[in-house]
Amino acid sequence: KNEVEQSPQNLTAQEGEFITINCSYSVGISALHWLQQHPGGGIVSLFMLSSGKKKHGRLIATINIQEKHSSLHITASHPRDSAVYICAAVKAAGNKLTFGGGTRVLVKP
Amino acid sequence: NAGVMQNPRHLVRRRGQEARLRCSPMKGHSHVYWYRQLPEEGLKFMVYLQKENIIDESGMPKERFSAEFPKEGPSILRIQQVVRGDSAAYFCASSPKGGTSEAFFGQGTRLTVV
């Protein structure tokens, strides 16, 4: 079993819908990152969380340390949100990122 | 303040040649990480470096791969005698300090071995 698991693997939504991506981890962490990767493109860091909730525009990320679970929400989704979303954990007392398998999101107009 | 710069963006090498991938971190960042993304697979950690030091190379293949981050200049990931299985996207990330500091990623170098 991977230390960082994401669900779903693929998600298709209609423009305007609310999207939720889940990330569970089995190890102690000091922080969790949410990343966005467009096809053939680079990786953009969306959030880094160690507790609570963060919001940036239409994106919201939450983390529950006790339950070892984080979610990324996209409100009022748009076709330009189509990308792969990746959660990545920094293990406690560590430095490197351990990645989930990614969630491929397609938002249809 | 430019972001993390990787070059080249695309690199084609014949089997047996050497590949050199460069990463210039953001200004003021002294921590560099290299990650590899094989086709249709997730990202995997390769190596973590600070200036002139390799801190963690637990993700590096035992042979043919090496990395450095000299006092001056970019970090270099070097792959000797490339094979088809080395074809992947190689991403570099930098941060001002290790651990929980935010990481900024480059655009990646896509290596194709023919």
Interface residues (C-beta under 8 A of the other chain):
Chain A: S30 A31 H33 L35 G41 G42 I43 V44 S45 M48 S50 I86 A88 V90 G94 N95 K96 L97 T98 F99 G100 G101 G102
Chain B: H31 Y33 Y35 G42 L43 K44 F45 Y48 I55 D56 G59 F91 A93 G98 G99 T100 E102 A103 F104 F105 G106 Q107 G108
